[in-house]
């Protein structure tokens, strides 16, 4: 009998869902079911209260009940939100630079104001606190392994973003920031989630190299017509990746 993989997340899991619609699951080693986090809250937050802090919080009660009643076999793969950092990396007028201490090989942007790494990390930590706080709470609710799948990297092609602005159109009035600003924000975002996973015994799975371009941005084959989402090709790459590591 094939192992059941429950994938729960928000808009980024649409790529996996689209890929599954193009294949016969009977031919897959693993079996998948998809659950949208938007079924619980339209804003995607998974902890309550949404305006709380790092001290008083709990897992959304509907999410907790769904986990207890429905996720009791196989593996739970989660991908919560994922592009919360992106609004800070679109506008050229608000662009900045940062040196990542865990990867000093990334180019600097000397024309931009330098922001201290710890200051920026603290800001992103606050923005994604519902993810960081939710990881251990999710693990506590169920008795199956929990895995966090890294969310997509940003698009590195500013011309593509300009042509497909979607919700970010209003942030581009004074130009689009250098792609490296978005890339560094994504790396901090992933680092914070990986640290939370390691702290609470949740496996963090990085993206396969096949979905990245030579600079580490989202591969052009994965573009899906807006500023941040990926397509069914990308979803297929992730399914192949999960098949190889689970």
C-alpha positions as CSV (number, residue, x, y, z in Angstrom):
1,X,0.0,0.0,0.0
2,X,1.3,3.4,-0.9
3,X,2.3,5.9,1.8
4,X,-0.2,8.7,2.2
5,X,1.3,12.2,2.0
6,X,-1.0,15.0,3.2
7,X,0.1,18.4,1.8
8,X,-1.3,21.3,3.7
9,X,-0.5,24.9,2.9
10,X,-1.6,28.1,1.1
11,X,-1.3,29.5,-2.4
12,X,2.1,27.9,-3.2
13,X,0.7,24.3,-3.0
14,X,-1.4,25.1,-6.0
15,X,1.6,24.1,-8.2
16,X,1.6,20.7,-6.6
17,X,-2.2,20.4,-7.0
18,X,-1.9,21.3,-10.7
19,X,0.8,18.8,-11.2
20,X,-1.3,16.0,-9.6
21,X,-4.1,16.7,-12.0
22,X,-1.9,15.8,-14.9
23,X,-0.8,12.4,-13.6
24,X,-2.5,9.1,-12.6
25,X,-1.8,8.8,-8.9
26,X,-2.0,5.0,-9.3
27,X,1.4,5.2,-11.0
28,X,3.0,7.1,-8.2
29,X,5.0,5.5,-5.4
30,X,3.4,7.9,-2.9
31,X,-0.2,8.9,-2.7
32,X,-1.2,12.6,-2.1
33,X,-4.0,14.6,-0.8
34,X,-4.1,18.4,-0.7
35,X,-5.6,20.6,2.0
36,X,-5.8,24.4,1.6
37,X,-5.1,26.5,4.6
38,X,-7.5,29.0,3.3
39,X,-10.3,26.7,4.2
40,X,-9.7,27.8,7.8
41,X,-8.8,31.5,7.5
42,X,-8.9,33.7,4.4
43,X,-5.8,35.5,5.5
44,X,-3.8,32.3,5.9
45,X,-2.9,32.8,9.6
46,X,-2.7,29.6,11.6
47,X,-2.3,30.9,15.2
48,X,-4.6,33.0,17.3
49,X,-4.7,35.9,18.0
50,X,-3.3,37.3,14.8
51,X,-2.3,40.5,16.6
52,X,-0.7,38.7,19.4
53,X,3.0,38.3,20.3
54,X,5.5,35.5,21.0
55,X,4.1,34.7,24.4
56,X,0.3,34.2,24.3
57,X,-1.0,32.3,21.3
58,X,-2.6,29.0,20.3
59,X,-3.2,27.0,17.1
60,X,-6.4,27.9,15.3
61,X,-9.1,25.6,16.8
62,X,-10.5,24.5,13.4
63,X,-7.0,23.6,12.2
64,X,-6.3,21.7,15.4
65,X,-9.5,19.7,15.0
66,X,-8.9,19.0,11.3
67,X,-5.4,17.7,12.1
68,X,-6.6,15.4,14.9
69,X,-9.5,14.0,12.8
70,X,-7.8,13.7,9.4
71,X,-4.1,13.4,9.7
72,X,-3.5,10.0,11.4
73,X,-1.4,8.1,8.8
74,X,1.6,8.7,6.5
75,X,3.3,12.0,6.6
76,X,2.2,15.6,6.8
77,X,4.0,18.0,4.5
78,X,3.4,21.7,5.3
79,X,4.1,24.9,3.3
80,X,2.6,27.8,5.2
81,X,2.2,31.1,3.4
82,X,5.7,31.6,1.9
83,X,6.0,35.0,0.3
84,X,5.4,37.2,3.3
85,X,8.7,38.9,2.8
86,X,8.1,39.9,-0.8
87,X,6.4,43.3,-0.3
88,X,9.7,44.5,1.2
89,X,11.6,43.5,-1.9
90,X,9.6,45.1,-4.8
91,X,9.8,48.9,-4.6
92,X,13.1,50.4,-5.8
93,X,12.3,53.5,-3.6
94,X,12.4,51.4,-0.5
95,X,15.2,49.0,-1.5
96,X,18.1,48.2,0.9
97,X,21.0,45.8,1.1
98,X,22.1,43.3,3.8
99,X,25.0,41.0,4.3
100,X,24.0,37.4,5.1
101,X,26.5,36.0,7.6
102,X,25.6,32.5,6.5
103,X,26.4,33.2,2.8
104,X,28.9,36.0,2.1
105,X,29.3,34.9,-1.5
106,X,26.2,36.9,-2.5
107,X,27.0,40.2,-4.2
108,X,26.5,43.5,-2.3
109,X,24.6,46.4,-3.7
110,X,26.8,49.5,-2.8
111,X,24.3,52.0,-4.1
112,X,21.7,51.0,-1.4
113,X,21.5,51.6,2.3
114,X,22.9,48.7,4.3
115,X,20.5,47.3,6.9
116,X,22.0,45.2,9.8
117,X,21.3,41.5,9.3
118,X,19.9,41.0,12.9
119,X,17.6,43.9,12.5
120,X,16.2,42.6,9.2
121,X,16.0,39.1,10.6
122,X,14.0,40.3,13.5
123,X,11.6,42.2,11.2
124,X,11.0,39.1,9.1
125,X,10.6,37.0,12.2
126,X,7.8,39.2,13.3
127,X,6.1,39.1,9.9
128,X,6.1,35.3,9.8
129,X,5.6,34.7,13.5
130,X,2.4,32.7,12.9
131,X,4.5,30.2,10.9
132,X,7.3,30.0,13.5
133,X,4.8,29.7,16.4
134,X,2.6,27.3,14.5
135,X,5.3,24.7,13.7
136,X,5.5,23.1,17.2
137,X,1.8,23.4,17.7
138,X,1.1,21.5,14.6
139,X,3.6,18.8,15.6
140,X,1.9,18.5,19.0
141,X,-1.5,17.8,17.5
142,X,-0.6,14.6,15.5
143,X,1.4,11.4,15.8
144,X,2.7,11.3,12.2
145,X,6.0,12.8,11.0
146,X,5.8,16.5,10.0
147,X,7.9,17.9,7.2
148,X,8.3,21.5,6.1
149,X,8.8,22.0,2.4
150,X,10.7,25.2,1.5
151,X,8.6,27.7,-0.4
152,X,9.6,29.1,-3.9
153,X,12.4,31.5,-4.3
154,X,11.6,34.9,-5.8
155,X,11.6,35.7,-9.6
156,X,14.8,37.2,-10.7
157,X,13.6,38.8,-13.9
158,X,12.4,42.3,-13.2
159,X,11.0,42.7,-16.7
160,X,8.7,39.7,-16.1
161,X,7.6,41.2,-12.8
162,X,6.8,44.5,-14.5
163,X,4.7,42.7,-17.1
164,X,2.9,40.5,-14.6
165,X,2.6,42.8,-11.5
166,X,-0.7,41.4,-10.0
167,X,-1.0,42.7,-6.4
168,X,2.4,44.4,-6.5
169,X,1.5,46.9,-9.2
170,X,1.3,49.8,-6.7
171,X,4.7,49.1,-5.3
172,X,6.4,49.6,-8.7
173,X,5.6,53.3,-9.3
174,X,9.2,54.3,-8.7
175,X,10.8,51.2,-10.2
176,X,11.5,47.7,-9.1
177,X,14.3,46.8,-6.6
178,X,17.3,44.8,-7.6
179,X,16.4,41.1,-7.6
180,X,19.1,40.4,-5.0
181,X,17.0,42.3,-2.4
182,X,14.2,39.8,-2.9
183,X,16.7,36.9,-2.9
184,X,18.3,37.8,0.3
185,X,14.9,38.3,2.0
186,X,13.9,34.8,0.8
187,X,17.1,33.3,2.2
188,X,16.4,34.9,5.6
189,X,12.8,33.7,5.4
190,X,13.9,30.1,4.8
191,X,16.6,30.3,7.4
192,X,14.1,31.3,10.1
193,X,11.8,28.5,9.2
194,X,14.6,26.0,9.1
195,X,15.8,27.1,12.5
196,X,12.3,26.7,13.9
197,X,12.0,23.2,12.4
198,X,15.3,22.1,13.8
199,X,14.4,23.4,17.2
200,X,11.1,21.4,17.3
201,X,12.1,18.2,15.5
202,X,10.4,18.9,12.2
203,X,12.3,18.0,9.0
204,X,13.0,20.8,6.7
205,X,13.3,19.9,3.0
206,X,15.1,22.4,0.7
207,X,14.0,22.8,-2.9
208,X,15.6,20.7,-5.6
209,X,18.2,22.5,-7.8
210,X,16.0,21.8,-10.8
211,X,13.6,24.6,-9.9
212,X,16.3,27.2,-9.5
213,X,18.1,29.2,-12.2
214,X,21.9,29.6,-12.2
215,X,21.6,32.4,-9.6
216,X,19.3,30.7,-7.2
217,X,16.1,32.4,-8.3
218,X,12.9,30.7,-9.5
219,X,13.6,28.9,-12.8
220,X,11.8,30.6,-15.7
221,X,10.1,27.3,-16.6
222,X,8.2,27.6,-13.4
223,X,6.8,31.1,-13.9
224,X,3.0,31.2,-13.5
225,X,1.9,34.7,-14.6
226,X,2.4,36.8,-11.5
227,X,5.1,38.0,-9.2
228,X,5.5,35.0,-6.9
229,X,3.7,31.8,-7.8
230,X,4.9,28.7,-9.7
231,X,3.2,26.4,-12.2
232,X,2.5,22.7,-12.7
233,X,6.0,22.1,-14.1
234,X,7.4,23.3,-10.8
235,X,4.8,21.2,-8.9
236,X,6.0,18.1,-10.9
237,X,9.6,18.8,-9.9
238,X,8.5,18.9,-6.3
239,X,6.6,15.7,-6.5
240,X,9.7,14.0,-8.0
241,X,11.8,15.5,-5.2
242,X,9.4,14.3,-2.5
243,X,9.4,10.8,-4.1
244,X,13.2,10.7,-3.8
245,X,13.5,11.9,-0.2
246,X,10.5,10.4,1.6
